[in-house]
Each structure stands twice: as structure tokens, then as C-alpha cells.
Amino acid sequence: MNDRQEKIYMLLCKQGSISMDQLKNEIFASEATLRRDLSKMEQEGLLKRTWGGAVASGGKNSDPPFFLRSNTNVAEKNSISKLAVEFMENNMTVFLASGTTVTRLAKRFYKYSNLTVITNGLDVADALKNHPSAKVIILGGELYENYDLVGSLTENAIDSFNADIFFFSCSGITAQGFTSLDMARLEVIKKMKNNSSKTVLLTDNSKVGKKYSYNGFGFECIDHVVMDAMPSDAELRRVLGRKMIVPKSV
């Protein structure tokens, strides 16, 4: 997605719909260029074209684009990553699933040396490119939404490794467990969990109470759930108990 298309998407998220005249005034591109952008974005499921403009595609089970997720709940994700990195030690082998919160965690790995990091996230790998001593292994597979790798090749490659710890995020979390918008990503998460000694879920409170199509594994398979604040859901607090990690000031 180029800069123009990001601006179009942000306008649609804010307004719900937009006309071609407004697009030309807001983005300063030709009508022909904008029509090509709208056509490409419609093919990717990001919007629906209308006579003279476009409307947001919406949908309960659709994930916002990566660039948008990267720039939402930034303070919360930073708080979570600051807590989660304390589970790290030198000389660890680590599984990192793709995702914006996990990427922020990876940026804090500079504190630790001689790490082996195995990931399906191109965003995660990029966050570690300047680490002085980390060995970064990118799992093969099908490129998905331009930032992570999924599919049978990815899942089979995971079986070549064992990790000391695994960090991942989710789409939604309730007292019944965590859920995902995407089966392909969930299958990668399950395989990484199976090959890890410790599993840590990272999730901010915007995901509490949201239940999506695909159920993850149970909380009994998760060692810690790191959150930015104590959730208001009393049953979720009860179920997680001492597994839940939040800032001490909360």
C-alpha cells in the first residue's frame, strides 16, 4: 500500500465514505490515478467502490491493514513490550510470531546478547536488523499481507526448532480464551507454542471482550498474559489469576 492509498484508507476509516471530488482535493492526484488506487484497494478488500467515490468495506471479521495497526494503541503496546522483555535472558532461543506488539518487543532485545530469534514476521526481522549479536532466522512460507509468512511451509519449518520462550498476540480475548481473525496465522502460533518451553501472550485492553471466528488454545497452555492495564472484565481477571502481568502502577 502506497502513501496515497494509506491516506484514502484513513479518510474512509474516519468518514465511512468519500467522493472522488473530495479525494482530489485531499490527496492532490489525478482522477485516473485515484481510480487505479480505488480499484486496487477494492481487490484487496479494503473498500467498496461506488458511483463517484468509495465506502469503507467494514466487516466484523476483517483486520485493519498493518500500517494502521502499527499506529494505534502505541502507548499501550510500548507498556506491554516493556514488561514482556523482562522475561528475556542472554543466550535464549526465541519464537516471535508476527504482529505490531511483538515487533515493539523485538526492538527492546538490544539489552540481551547471543540471541537466536525465529520468526515468520518480516516486520519483526526488520526490527532486529541492527541487533549486534542476534541470529535472526526467517521461516519460509507464503507471503501474507506483505509482512508475514504462513502456510504449510512455515508450519513445517517450525518443527526444525525448539525455543526457550514464545511471544505472540491475538485479535480478541475473553474469559473463554483468546481468538483470532485468521486461521493461517493461528496455525503458525499453535506450532510455535508446541515447540516452546514458555509461552507469553501480549494483548492490550482494546481486545478484551472481542470474540472472533477462530479459537486459540486454552489459557492452561499459556504461562503469562501481559497487558497494559487491569481488564475491567472480572471473570477474565479471575480466570487468568497470577498469569496476568500488568504495570505495577495499575
Rosetta silent file (secondary structure, phi, psi, omega in degrees, C-alpha in Angstrom):
SEQUENCE: MNDRQEKIYMLLCKQGSISMDQLKNEIFASEATLRRDLSKMEQEGLLKRTWGGAVASGGKNSDPPFFLRSNTNVAEKNSISKLAVEFMENNMTVFLASGTTVTRLAKRFYKYSNLTVITNGLDVADALKNHPSAKVIILGGELYENYDLVGSLTENAIDSFNADIFFFSCSGITAQGFTSLDMARLEVIKKMKNNSSKTVLLTDNSKVGKKYSYNGFGFECIDHVVMDAMPSDAELRRVLGRKMIVPKSV
SCORE:     score description
SCORE:     0.000 S_00000001
   1 L     0.000  125.145 -179.720    0.000    0.000    0.000 S_00000001
   2 L   -86.141  178.425 -175.584    1.476    3.331   -1.066 S_00000001
   3 H   -61.961  -39.248  179.033    1.173    6.693    0.709 S_00000001
   4 H   -61.901  -44.257 -177.743   -1.861    7.780   -1.335 S_00000001
   5 H   -67.431  -34.351  174.871   -3.703    4.565   -0.555 S_00000001
   6 H   -62.143  -42.497  179.408   -2.926    4.916    3.147 S_00000001
   7 H   -64.915  -40.371  177.357   -4.442    8.409    3.093 S_00000001
   8 H   -61.034  -45.490 -178.365   -7.534    7.116    1.292 S_00000001
   9 H   -63.639  -42.646  179.869   -7.952    4.343    3.838 S_00000001
  10 H   -63.040  -39.712  177.168   -7.545    6.723    6.781 S_00000001
  11 H   -63.663  -40.877  178.833  -10.175    9.061    5.323 S_00000001
  12 H   -67.057  -38.113  177.477  -12.580    6.158    4.898 S_00000001
  13 H   -62.581  -35.856 -177.554  -11.981    4.984    8.470 S_00000001
  14 H   -77.931  -40.390 -170.796  -12.803    8.482    9.698 S_00000001
  15 H  -105.992  -26.407 -176.225  -15.778    9.244    7.437 S_00000001
  16 L    90.761  -29.527  177.777  -17.147    5.914    6.238 S_00000001
  17 E  -153.913  162.819 -179.376  -17.401    7.172    2.653 S_00000001
  18 E  -156.221  145.055  178.848  -15.665    9.597    0.330 S_00000001
  19 E   -96.183  161.079  177.984  -16.316   11.183   -3.069 S_00000001
  20 H   -63.438  -37.971  178.829  -13.903   11.456   -5.943 S_00000001
  21 H   -60.903  -42.162  179.004  -14.072   15.271   -5.707 S_00000001
  22 H   -66.815  -39.893  178.588  -13.013   15.141   -2.059 S_00000001
  23 H   -58.802  -43.736 -179.360  -10.219   12.703   -2.860 S_00000001
  24 H   -64.354  -36.176  178.832   -8.823   15.057   -5.497 S_00000001
  25 H   -73.956  -34.394 -175.878   -8.930   17.940   -3.026 S_00000001
  26 H   -83.510  -34.099 -168.922   -7.410   15.974   -0.142 S_00000001
  27 H  -110.909  -17.038  176.139   -4.727   13.977   -1.954 S_00000001
  28 L    58.286   51.457  174.841   -3.856   16.167   -4.966 S_00000001
  29 L  -129.397  162.277 -179.420   -3.668   13.366   -7.520 S_00000001
  30 L   -70.326  157.508  179.475   -5.314   12.950  -10.887 S_00000001
  31 H   -61.749  -38.111  179.517   -8.689   11.248  -11.155 S_00000001
  32 H   -62.535  -42.721  178.712   -7.157    8.459  -13.251 S_00000001
  33 H   -64.159  -43.321 -179.270   -4.533    7.764  -10.558 S_00000001
  34 H   -65.900  -37.373  178.047   -7.139    7.778   -7.808 S_00000001
  35 H   -64.460  -38.553  176.204   -9.378    5.406   -9.729 S_00000001
  36 H   -64.350  -40.524  177.181   -6.483    2.967  -10.057 S_00000001
  37 H   -61.208  -46.489 -178.688   -5.871    3.244   -6.316 S_00000001
  38 H   -63.159  -39.067  179.320   -9.529    2.578   -5.529 S_00000001
  39 H   -63.611  -45.380  179.510   -9.601   -0.403   -7.875 S_00000001
  40 H   -64.588  -41.877 -178.901   -6.527   -1.968   -6.276 S_00000001
  41 H   -68.298  -32.811  176.039   -7.846   -1.336   -2.750 S_00000001
  42 H   -66.652  -40.446  177.897  -11.188   -2.871   -3.647 S_00000001
  43 H   -61.100  -31.477 -179.721   -9.404   -6.003   -4.894 S_00000001
  44 L   -88.548    2.925  176.295   -7.655   -6.203   -1.510 S_00000001
  45 L    77.985   18.104 -176.062  -10.963   -5.899    0.363 S_00000001
  46 L   -88.994  -17.320 -179.670  -10.138   -2.509    1.881 S_00000001
  47 E  -161.608  173.207  172.804  -13.121   -0.636    0.431 S_00000001
  48 E  -124.044  127.390 -179.647  -16.102   -0.846   -1.916 S_00000001
  49 E   -75.296  144.513  176.433  -16.269    1.426   -4.925 S_00000001
  50 E  -128.241  172.986  175.884  -19.427    3.417   -5.538 S_00000001
  51 L   -66.455  110.098  177.706  -20.606    5.739   -8.279 S_00000001
  52 L    87.408   14.800  179.283  -18.363    8.743   -7.798 S_00000001
  53 E   169.539 -143.311 -177.893  -16.320    7.506   -4.826 S_00000001
  54 E  -157.820  159.235  173.909  -15.953    4.701   -2.292 S_00000001
  55 E  -127.426  156.394  177.609  -17.235    3.425    1.056 S_00000001
  56 E   -65.950  141.722 -178.230  -15.442    1.526    3.818 S_00000001
  57 L   -75.636  -31.458  177.897  -15.763   -2.238    3.475 S_00000001
  58 L    62.750 -150.173  179.629  -16.170   -2.773    7.239 S_00000001
  59 L   102.089  126.419 -177.746  -16.907   -6.273    8.441 S_00000001
  60 L   -61.399  -38.727 -173.512  -16.566   -7.739   11.907 S_00000001
  61 L  -102.469   39.228  175.076  -14.005  -10.325   10.861 S_00000001
  62 L  -120.304  131.179 -179.175  -11.661   -8.086    8.900 S_00000001
  63 L   -87.537  136.627  175.189   -8.333   -6.963   10.312 S_00000001
  64 L   -62.135  156.817  178.318   -7.202   -3.379    9.619 S_00000001
  65 L   -58.501  157.585 -176.251   -4.065   -3.074    7.466 S_00000001
  66 H   -58.248  -41.904 -177.216   -0.719   -3.452    9.174 S_00000001
  67 H   -61.132  -34.390 -179.001    0.210    0.219    8.847 S_00000001
  68 H   -73.874  -42.381  177.877   -2.965    1.202   10.698 S_00000001
  69 H   -63.051  -33.117 -179.189   -2.484   -1.330   13.490 S_00000001
  70 H   -64.710  -25.966 -174.094    1.109   -0.120   13.878 S_00000001
  71 L  -109.697   17.266  175.354   -0.095    3.373   14.676 S_00000001
  72 L  -116.700  147.911  179.391   -2.929    2.562   17.085 S_00000001
  73 L    51.334   41.042 -175.831   -2.662    1.990   20.858 S_00000001
  74 H   -62.863  -46.277 -179.431    1.025    2.868   20.657 S_00000001
  75 H   -61.018  -40.425  179.842    1.404    3.768   24.358 S_00000001
  76 H   -65.255  -42.995  179.405   -0.306    0.536   25.372 S_00000001
  77 H   -66.002  -37.001  176.468    1.907   -1.575   23.133 S_00000001
  78 H   -64.750  -41.002  178.356    5.012    0.146   24.473 S_00000001
  79 H   -62.208  -43.719  179.208    3.888   -0.560   28.035 S_00000001
  80 H   -63.911  -45.853 -177.663    3.309   -4.227   27.220 S_00000001
  81 H   -65.581  -33.729  178.616    6.654   -4.647   25.472 S_00000001
  82 H   -64.878  -37.926  176.627    8.481   -3.004   28.382 S_00000001
  83 H   -72.977  -45.241 -173.238    7.004   -5.586   30.768 S_00000001
  84 H   -65.734  -32.238 -176.660    7.377   -8.571   28.450 S_00000001
  85 H   -66.059  -16.940  178.784   11.057   -8.028   27.719 S_00000001
  86 H   -69.559  -13.423  174.821   11.813   -8.791   31.373 S_00000001
  87 H   -79.402   -7.701 -176.435   11.183  -12.471   30.593 S_00000001
  88 L   -83.249  154.518  173.349   14.233  -12.420   28.336 S_00000001
  89 L  -141.353  162.212  173.342   17.755  -13.589   29.198 S_00000001
  90 L   -60.480  152.396  172.353   21.043  -13.748   27.323 S_00000001
  91 L    69.002   17.756 -179.521   21.654  -16.754   25.071 S_00000001
  92 L   -82.008  153.914  164.706   17.966  -17.544   24.570 S_00000001
  93 E  -105.337  127.896 -168.993   16.295  -19.079   21.521 S_00000001
  94 E  -128.898  133.276  166.787   13.049  -17.211   20.923 S_00000001
  95 E   -93.785  131.061  173.466    9.981  -17.700   18.736 S_00000001
  96 E  -125.897  116.733  172.961    8.287  -14.429   17.748 S_00000001
  97 L   -74.824  158.055  178.956    5.009  -14.507   15.854 S_00000001
  98 L   -67.747  155.949  177.623    4.304  -11.615   13.512 S_00000001
  99 L   148.088  157.105 -173.894    2.395   -8.626   14.838 S_00000001
 100 H   -72.089  -37.748  178.690    2.698   -4.997   15.827 S_00000001
 101 H   -70.352  -40.996  178.428    3.008   -5.528   19.596 S_00000001
 102 H   -64.419  -35.873  177.339    5.576   -8.292   19.134 S_00000001
 103 H   -62.044  -41.917  177.366    7.536   -6.026   16.800 S_00000001
 104 H   -64.404  -34.576  175.191    7.757   -3.387   19.537 S_00000001
 105 H   -64.125  -45.307 -178.259    9.004   -6.094   21.886 S_00000001
 106 H   -58.139  -33.432 -179.812   11.698   -7.147   19.409 S_00000001
 107 L   -66.079  -16.775  179.036   13.020   -3.586   19.350 S_00000001
 108 L   -93.288    1.194 -177.210   13.852   -3.963   23.060 S_00000001
 109 H   -72.156   -8.390 -179.773   16.027   -7.049   22.553 S_00000001
 110 H   -58.500  -18.795 -179.456   19.147   -4.887   22.295 S_00000001
 111 H   -72.272  -13.846 -172.114   19.505   -5.407   26.069 S_00000001
 112 L  -123.500  148.569 -174.476   20.343   -9.083   25.540 S_00000001
 113 L  -114.484  160.114  174.517   23.183  -10.833   23.744 S_00000001
 114 L    55.809   44.455  178.186   23.686  -14.024   21.748 S_00000001
 115 L   -89.197  148.704  166.259   20.007  -14.484   20.948 S_00000001
 116 E  -115.055  115.896 -176.024   18.586  -16.777   18.290 S_00000001
 117 E  -113.841  123.976 -178.442   15.278  -15.336   17.098 S_00000001
 118 E  -114.669  124.593 -173.434   12.987  -17.379   14.841 S_00000001
 119 E  -145.911  154.924  170.034   10.073  -15.538   13.264 S_00000001
 120 L  -102.996    4.625 -175.958    7.521  -15.566   10.470 S_00000001
 121 E  -102.399  118.595  176.325    7.236  -11.764   10.630 S_00000001
 122 H   -66.245  -31.130  175.961    9.148   -9.596    8.191 S_00000001
 123 H   -65.335  -39.786  178.645    8.326   -6.662   10.457 S_00000001
 124 H   -66.223  -46.349  179.486    9.908   -8.474   13.386 S_00000001
 125 H   -59.991  -40.361  179.080   13.021   -9.342   11.412 S_00000001
 126 H   -64.323  -35.600  179.532   13.391   -5.729   10.320 S_00000001
 127 H   -65.585  -20.992 -176.843   13.167   -4.585   13.953 S_00000001
 128 L  -103.811    6.028 -171.626   16.184   -6.777   14.741 S_00000001
 129 L   -64.582  -24.683  179.900   18.351   -5.858   11.759 S_00000001
 130 L  -103.326    9.322  177.778   20.711   -3.690   13.839 S_00000001
 131 L   -65.503  132.366 -172.787   20.979   -6.020   16.833 S_00000001
 132 L   -69.726  -23.130 -174.510   24.708   -6.543   17.484 S_00000001
 133 L  -138.811    1.905 -178.021   24.615  -10.268   18.233 S_00000001
 134 L   -76.804  135.620  169.135   21.203  -11.777   17.439 S_00000001
 135 E   -92.866  119.328 -176.460   20.941  -14.547   14.879 S_00000001
 136 E  -107.503  122.083  179.756   17.645  -13.957   13.076 S_00000001
 137 E  -112.515  119.508  178.737   16.012  -16.876   11.264 S_00000001
 138 E   -98.475  120.424  179.708   13.080  -16.077    8.970 S_00000001
 139 L   -68.846  144.535  177.338   10.790  -19.027    8.387 S_00000001
 140 L   -75.017  176.559  177.705    9.812  -19.746    4.802 S_00000001
 141 L   142.720 -169.731 -179.788    6.262  -19.781    3.520 S_00000001
 142 E   -85.333  128.802  178.230    3.639  -17.808    1.647 S_00000001
 143 E   -68.893  127.162 -172.874    3.884  -14.033    1.941 S_00000001
 144 E  -125.025  121.451 -179.209    0.686  -12.820    3.570 S_00000001
 145 L    53.530   27.326  172.561   -0.457   -9.180    3.588 S_00000001
 146 L    67.395   10.232  179.057    3.126   -8.186    2.732 S_00000001
 147 L  -141.945   -7.389  173.944    4.504   -8.603    6.238 S_00000001
 148 E  -143.597  168.750 -175.179    4.335  -12.199    7.433 S_00000001
 149 E  -117.655  133.418 -177.014    4.749  -15.771    6.230 S_00000001
 150 E  -140.539  176.275  175.035    2.159  -18.507    6.682 S_00000001
 151 L   105.236 -177.439 -174.103    1.125  -21.884    5.322 S_00000001
 152 H   -64.033  -34.561  178.256    2.410  -25.437    5.356 S_00000001
 153 H   -63.613  -41.611  178.269    5.998  -24.444    4.514 S_00000001
 154 H   -63.965  -48.460 -177.285    6.080  -22.138    7.539 S_00000001
 155 H   -63.255  -40.995  178.242    4.499  -24.714    9.832 S_00000001
 156 H   -66.036  -36.953 -179.587    6.859  -27.478    8.695 S_00000001
 157 H   -65.617  -32.917 -179.997    9.896  -25.228    9.183 S_00000001
 158 H   -59.118  -33.003 -178.081    8.907  -24.563   12.800 S_00000001
 159 L   -65.984  -10.755  177.941    9.430  -28.252   13.562 S_00000001
 160 L   -81.894   -4.623 -172.329   13.169  -27.779   12.964 S_00000001
 161 L  -132.183  153.646  168.183   13.484  -25.623   16.096 S_00000001
 162 L  -125.819  138.765 -176.212   12.908  -25.596   19.835 S_00000001
 163 E  -120.391  151.247  174.205   12.625  -22.305   21.703 S_00000001
 164 L   -73.864  -32.764 -176.043   13.077  -21.243   25.307 S_00000001
 165 E  -152.914  150.322 -178.498   10.218  -18.756   25.023 S_00000001
 166 E  -132.523  128.896  177.415    7.488  -17.758   22.580 S_00000001
 167 E  -115.747  135.920  176.882    5.762  -14.377   22.319 S_00000001
 168 E  -152.409  168.558  176.244    2.570  -13.756   20.355 S_00000001
 169 E  -123.607 -175.519 -176.233   -0.510  -11.549   20.258 S_00000001
 170 L  -146.959  173.159  177.916   -4.174  -12.124   19.415 S_00000001
 171 L   -89.571  -35.201 -179.401   -7.244  -10.491   17.872 S_00000001
 172 E  -153.435  158.269  179.692   -9.539  -10.824   20.877 S_00000001
 173 E  -146.655  134.206  174.616   -9.603  -12.175   24.413 S_00000001
 174 E  -135.670 -179.857  178.140  -12.393  -13.189   26.810 S_00000001
 175 L   -64.185  -19.579  179.165  -12.633  -15.375   29.887 S_00000001
 176 L   -82.917  -12.785  179.203  -13.208  -18.306   27.500 S_00000001
 177 E   138.322 -172.728  178.032   -9.839  -17.802   25.800 S_00000001
 178 E  -101.617  153.905 -179.301   -8.184  -15.886   23.005 S_00000001
 179 E  -131.009  164.540 -177.795   -9.425  -15.767   19.419 S_00000001
 180 E  -131.612  149.531  173.472   -8.036  -14.920   16.007 S_00000001
 181 L   -80.176  -14.192 -166.935   -9.367  -13.336   12.845 S_00000001
 182 L  -138.554  118.868 -179.174   -7.169  -15.559   10.726 S_00000001
 183 H   -65.675  -39.001 -177.097   -6.771  -19.337   10.699 S_00000001
 184 H   -61.496  -43.951  178.423   -3.455  -19.262    8.791 S_00000001
 185 H   -68.845  -37.444 -179.743   -1.778  -17.092   11.423 S_00000001
 186 H   -63.411  -37.939  179.322   -3.338  -19.103   14.236 S_00000001
 187 H   -63.862  -37.146  175.958   -1.878  -22.352   12.890 S_00000001
 188 H   -64.499  -43.270  178.790    1.605  -20.798   12.970 S_00000001
 189 H   -60.050  -44.377 -179.599    1.023  -19.676   16.567 S_00000001
 190 H   -61.746  -42.012  179.920   -0.064  -23.177   17.604 S_00000001
 191 H   -66.546  -40.933  178.036    3.044  -24.763   16.095 S_00000001
 192 H   -63.721  -41.499  177.905    5.365  -22.263   17.775 S_00000001
 193 H   -59.133  -43.285 -177.463    3.670  -22.880   21.123 S_00000001
 194 H   -62.945  -24.844 -176.742    4.141  -26.641   20.780 S_00000001
 195 L  -107.043   22.149 -178.002    7.902  -26.193   20.313 S_00000001
 196 E  -124.428  144.879  177.792    8.465  -23.705   23.153 S_00000001
 197 L   -75.901  -31.119 -179.538    9.252  -24.166   26.835 S_00000001
 198 L  -138.200  141.236 -178.188    7.366  -20.997   27.829 S_00000001
 199 E  -124.845  130.286 -176.826    4.523  -19.144   26.098 S_00000001
 200 E  -127.697  122.879  177.219    3.653  -15.462   26.632 S_00000001
 201 E   -95.912  132.364  177.797    0.581  -13.730   25.209 S_00000001
 202 E  -112.048  122.007 -179.259    0.739   -9.953   24.655 S_00000001
 203 L  -153.137  134.783  177.647   -2.593   -8.141   24.424 S_00000001
 204 L   -91.497  167.851 -172.388   -3.875   -4.641   25.109 S_00000001
 205 H   -70.194  -12.751  176.273   -7.262   -3.872   26.625 S_00000001
 206 H   -66.041  -17.092 -178.281   -8.817   -2.853   23.311 S_00000001
 207 H   -95.157   -8.255 -178.760   -9.068   -6.594   22.569 S_00000001
 208 E   -67.684  133.436  178.870  -10.857   -7.546   25.794 S_00000001
 209 L    86.655   -4.593 -179.265  -14.393   -8.829   25.227 S_00000001
 210 L   -95.571  130.036 -177.972  -13.881   -9.371   21.495 S_00000001
 211 L  -124.652  120.640 -176.593  -14.542  -12.867   20.168 S_00000001
 212 L  -112.323 -172.405 -165.804  -13.648  -13.735   16.582 S_00000001
 213 L   -63.604  -35.380 -168.819  -14.039  -16.726   14.289 S_00000001
 214 E  -115.484  125.139 -179.316  -11.136  -18.926   15.337 S_00000001
 215 E   -82.742  136.146  173.984  -10.459  -20.187   18.870 S_00000001
 216 L   -85.935 -172.778  176.601   -6.893  -20.423   20.122 S_00000001
 217 L   -75.786  165.703 -173.594   -5.525  -22.914   22.652 S_00000001
 218 L   -73.278  162.050  178.203   -6.562  -22.665   26.291 S_00000001
 219 H   -62.697  -21.006  177.744   -5.063  -20.444   28.964 S_00000001
 220 H   -65.374  -17.871  178.729   -3.684  -23.590   30.591 S_00000001
 221 H   -94.365    1.620 -177.817   -1.152  -23.653   27.721 S_00000001
 222 L  -114.022  130.792 -177.662   -0.064  -20.050   28.350 S_00000001
 223 L   -82.020  -38.510 -178.685    2.405  -19.163   31.091 S_00000001
 224 E  -145.224  147.179  172.547    1.826  -15.400   31.188 S_00000001
 225 E  -121.848  112.454 -176.427   -0.579  -12.846   29.694 S_00000001
 226 E   -97.600  125.054 -177.660    0.976   -9.372   29.566 S_00000001
 227 L  -128.790  162.172 -178.649   -1.480   -6.456   29.383 S_00000001
 228 L   -80.042  -19.983 -179.495   -1.224   -2.680   29.507 S_00000001
 229 L  -161.565  163.047  176.405   -3.743   -2.394   32.387 S_00000001
 230 L   -64.284  125.220 -179.237   -6.001   -4.479   34.577 S_00000001
 231 L   -70.650  150.321  179.723   -9.014   -5.502   32.439 S_00000001
 232 L   -75.408  -18.646 -179.795  -12.477   -4.475   33.599 S_00000001
 233 L   -71.121  106.486 -176.370  -13.807   -7.994   32.911 S_00000001
 234 H   -63.031  -37.453 -179.162  -13.932   -9.582   36.390 S_00000001
 235 H   -68.451  -38.178  176.060  -14.265  -13.117   35.020 S_00000001
 236 H   -63.977  -42.088  177.469  -11.210  -12.675   32.809 S_00000001
 237 H   -60.541  -41.350 -179.155   -9.245  -11.430   35.811 S_00000001
 238 H   -66.013  -45.011 -177.293  -10.357  -14.466   37.804 S_00000001
 239 H   -64.941  -42.490 -178.761   -9.509  -16.964   35.067 S_00000001
 240 H   -73.775  -37.104  178.087   -6.052  -15.515   34.421 S_00000001
 241 H    54.552 -129.549 -175.945   -5.179  -15.067   38.080 S_00000001
 242 H   -75.756   -7.907  175.703   -1.452  -14.825   38.655 S_00000001
 243 H   -70.465  -23.090 -176.256   -0.715  -15.429   34.969 S_00000001
 244 E   -78.969  129.466  179.208   -1.764  -11.850   34.227 S_00000001
 245 E  -117.670  121.459  176.834    1.052   -9.302   34.210 S_00000001
 246 L  -132.204  163.337  178.430    0.222   -5.574   34.256 S_00000001
 247 L   -55.803  142.348 -177.079    2.245   -2.456   35.160 S_00000001
 248 L   -63.137  -25.745 -178.931    2.803   -2.158   38.925 S_00000001
 249 L   -76.058  -12.194 -177.386    1.324    1.328   38.963 S_00000001
 250 L   -79.018    0.000    0.000   -2.026   -0.027   37.718 S_00000001
